[in-house]
């Protein structure tokens, strides 16, 4: 009797991080234990079409024509818990999915939208739920929640991009007075440093805001932390999460932008980071607190900026961190004694555990009388 779990690995998507997702998914699929799991690759094109074939990753990488291939959807129907072929008569060739492992970074994958679909479909899934994903993705909301919880973050200003044109002088003056230069300009709902710029003067600041406005309706401007070390910590678990050893990124560019992360191959990673034990404990405690404050579950990577005097600032949290061969999330766990394959096993276990706990909750209420029929 086949007792393997069917794991739907979801990748690609309508995101500026589409390409990164494909590399992460390939690593996950290669590392999953084939004696424990039957793997169902589920690719989403840049225009939102779903396809499920053994070579889906390569098809998306090659931008191959897929018009003649079967198109699939995940039905928001808890009775099915299946991927359905919708090419032709509907429905057909339903494929049961036991657990979904989403490896879609950024928009429509890490922001709570697709997690809502998993909830409607009643399928266990790896990573944070709808709320944790949504607030973790939005750097403005996350920053407000973290500040309210007493977690140190860099000073910042946020506003709607639609308010900037026609009021550029007013906003630039406000930013210069409160934050000064240099400062970072970010689209709050992007990852992999897409659309982020470091501004050293008024001209660069204005250009950076317009660039970020191409990726998000909101703009976040943050004061640049002076001479920081970029430290990352991995977290996993549900109600009792655990943390990894810290790692340090030494970017090849002025900051850890998209090219420094994925393209030039010149950035260095020091694992574990060479830090005093009291700073390590402080970072780990802060990572766990942020994980709880933002209602995370399953997994997350928490990124910090650490000054030479030991002052720390939480930079951001990633609820679907990178899983490429060079990604810090699995490498930090490996340095902490957990192999890539074992890490995936644990993350799938956390998904099943959370699902089982939620299934015990009541989703209906029976009133004392049928008042609504009267």
SVG drawing of the C-alpha trace seen along z (x, -y; Angstrom):
<svg xmlns="http://www.w3.org/2000/svg" viewBox="-41 -72 75 74">
<polyline fill="none" stroke="black" stroke-width="0.4" points="0.0,0.0 1.4,-3.4 1.7,-5.6 3.7,-8.4 2.4,-11.9 1.6,-13.8 3.5,-17.1 2.5,-19.8 5.5,-22.1 4.2,-25.4 6.5,-27.8 6.9,-30.6 4.0,-33.1 3.0,-36.6 5.9,-38.2 9.1,-40.1 10.8,-37.2 9.5,-34.6 13.0,-33.5 14.3,-33.1 11.3,-31.0 12.2,-28.5 15.7,-28.0 14.3,-27.6 11.7,-25.0 14.3,-23.0 16.4,-22.7 13.4,-21.7 12.3,-19.1 15.8,-17.6 16.1,-17.4 12.7,-16.0 13.0,-12.3 11.4,-10.3 10.9,-7.3 8.6,-9.4 6.9,-11.7 5.3,-11.7 6.1,-15.1 3.6,-17.1 5.3,-20.0 2.9,-23.0 4.2,-25.9 2.4,-29.2 3.4,-31.4 4.0,-35.1 0.5,-35.7 -1.1,-33.4 -1.7,-30.1 -1.2,-26.9 0.4,-23.8 1.4,-20.5 3.9,-18.5 7.2,-16.8 9.2,-19.4 7.2,-22.4 10.2,-24.2 12.2,-23.9 9.2,-25.0 8.9,-28.2 12.7,-28.7 12.7,-28.4 9.6,-30.5 8.4,-27.5 5.0,-27.5 2.5,-25.8 -0.8,-26.6 -1.3,-22.9 -0.5,-21.6 -3.3,-20.8 -4.2,-23.7 -4.8,-23.1 -6.4,-24.8 -6.6,-24.2 -10.3,-24.2 -11.4,-26.3 -13.6,-23.3 -12.8,-21.5 -14.5,-18.3 -12.0,-17.9 -8.5,-18.8 -7.3,-18.3 -5.6,-19.8 -8.0,-19.7 -7.3,-19.6 -9.6,-22.2 -8.6,-21.8 -11.8,-20.5 -14.7,-18.9 -14.8,-20.0 -13.7,-18.6 -11.4,-15.8 -8.2,-14.0 -8.5,-15.3 -5.2,-14.8 -5.3,-14.6 -2.8,-16.8 -1.8,-16.0 0.4,-19.0 1.4,-22.1 4.9,-23.4 4.7,-27.0 8.0,-28.3 6.6,-31.5 8.5,-34.5 6.9,-37.9 3.5,-39.1 0.7,-36.5 2.8,-33.9 4.2,-35.3 1.5,-37.9 -1.3,-35.8 -3.3,-35.7 -2.4,-32.1 -2.5,-31.0 -6.2,-32.0 -6.8,-29.7 -5.1,-26.8 -7.4,-27.5 -10.5,-27.4 -9.2,-24.2 -8.6,-22.8 -5.1,-21.5 -2.2,-21.7 0.6,-24.0 4.1,-24.9 4.8,-28.3 2.8,-31.1 -0.9,-31.5 -2.9,-34.3 -2.3,-36.9 1.3,-36.1 2.1,-36.1 0.3,-39.4 1.8,-41.4 5.2,-39.9 5.2,-40.8 4.1,-44.5 7.2,-46.2 5.1,-49.2 2.6,-47.2 5.3,-44.8 7.4,-47.8 4.4,-49.3 3.7,-46.0 7.3,-45.5 7.7,-49.0 4.6,-48.6 6.1,-45.4 9.3,-47.2 11.5,-45.6 14.1,-48.0 13.7,-49.0 15.3,-51.8 13.5,-55.1 11.3,-55.5 8.5,-57.3 5.8,-55.8 3.3,-57.3 1.2,-56.4 3.1,-56.9 0.0,-58.5 0.5,-61.4 4.1,-62.0 3.7,-63.5 2.9,-67.2 4.1,-67.2 7.7,-66.1 9.3,-69.1 7.1,-68.7 7.9,-64.9 11.6,-65.3 11.9,-68.1 10.1,-66.0 12.4,-63.0 15.5,-65.1 14.6,-66.7 13.6,-63.5 16.0,-60.9 18.7,-62.8 21.1,-61.1 21.8,-58.4 18.5,-56.6 16.8,-53.6 13.7,-53.7 11.7,-50.5 8.5,-49.2 7.1,-47.6 5.5,-44.6 8.5,-43.3 11.3,-40.9 14.8,-40.1 15.6,-43.8 13.6,-44.4 12.9,-48.1 15.1,-49.2 17.6,-52.0 20.0,-53.8 19.8,-57.6 22.6,-59.9 21.1,-63.2 17.8,-64.9 18.2,-63.8 18.8,-60.1 15.9,-60.2 13.4,-61.5 14.5,-58.9 14.4,-56.1 10.8,-57.0 9.7,-56.9 11.5,-53.5 9.8,-52.0 6.5,-53.4 6.7,-51.1 6.5,-48.1 4.1,-49.2 1.4,-51.7 3.1,-52.4 6.6,-53.8 8.8,-53.2 11.9,-55.4 14.2,-54.3 17.2,-56.0 20.4,-54.1 22.0,-52.4 25.7,-53.4 28.2,-50.7 25.9,-47.8 26.7,-44.1 23.9,-42.2 23.0,-39.2 20.3,-36.6 18.6,-34.0 16.4,-31.2 13.3,-30.3 11.0,-27.3 8.1,-25.8 4.5,-26.6 3.7,-27.3 7.2,-26.5 9.5,-27.8 13.3,-27.3 16.1,-29.5 19.3,-28.7 22.8,-30.1 23.2,-33.5 24.9,-34.0 26.5,-37.2 26.2,-38.4 29.0,-40.6 27.4,-42.1 29.5,-42.7 27.6,-46.0 27.0,-48.9 24.0,-47.0 22.6,-43.5 20.6,-44.2 19.2,-41.8 22.5,-41.5 24.5,-41.0 22.1,-38.2 21.8,-36.3 23.8,-37.6 27.4,-38.5 28.2,-35.6 30.7,-37.8 28.8,-38.3 30.2,-36.3 28.4,-34.4 30.0,-33.7 28.2,-30.9 28.1,-31.0 28.6,-34.8 31.5,-35.9 29.6,-37.6 29.8,-37.8 27.6,-35.3 25.5,-38.0 24.7,-39.6 23.8,-36.1 21.4,-35.5 19.9,-38.9 19.4,-38.4 17.8,-35.0 15.4,-36.3 14.5,-39.2 13.9,-36.8 11.6,-34.6 9.7,-37.6 9.2,-39.0 8.1,-35.6 5.4,-35.6 4.3,-39.2 3.8,-38.8 1.9,-35.6 4.3,-33.5 4.3,-29.7 6.2,-27.0 9.2,-29.0 10.7,-32.4 14.1,-34.1 14.7,-37.2 17.2,-39.8 19.0,-42.2 21.4,-45.2 24.0,-45.1 26.2,-48.1 29.8,-47.7 28.7,-48.9 26.2,-46.0 23.1,-48.0 20.6,-45.9 17.8,-46.8 15.4,-44.3 15.4,-44.9 12.7,-42.5 11.1,-39.1 10.7,-36.6 7.9,-34.1 9.0,-32.2 12.7,-32.5 14.9,-31.5 15.7,-27.8 18.3,-28.0 21.7,-26.2 23.2,-29.5 20.2,-30.6 20.8,-31.4 17.7,-29.8 18.7,-26.1 22.5,-26.9 21.9,-28.3 20.0,-25.2 22.7,-23.0 25.3,-24.8 22.9,-24.3 22.9,-20.5 19.9,-20.0 20.4,-18.8 18.4,-20.2 16.4,-17.0 15.6,-16.8 14.7,-20.5 12.1,-19.9 10.7,-16.9 10.3,-19.1 8.6,-21.9 6.1,-19.5 5.5,-18.0 4.8,-21.5 2.2,-22.0 0.4,-18.8 0.6,-19.6 -1.0,-23.1 -3.6,-21.6 -4.6,-19.0 -4.8,-21.6 -7.1,-23.8 -9.3,-20.9 -10.1,-20.5 -11.6,-24.0 -15.3,-24.5 -16.3,-26.4 -20.0,-26.6 -22.4,-27.5 -25.8,-26.1 -28.2,-28.6 -30.8,-27.7 -33.6,-28.2 -34.0,-28.5 -34.3,-32.3 -33.0,-32.9 -35.9,-31.0 -38.6,-33.1"/>
</svg>
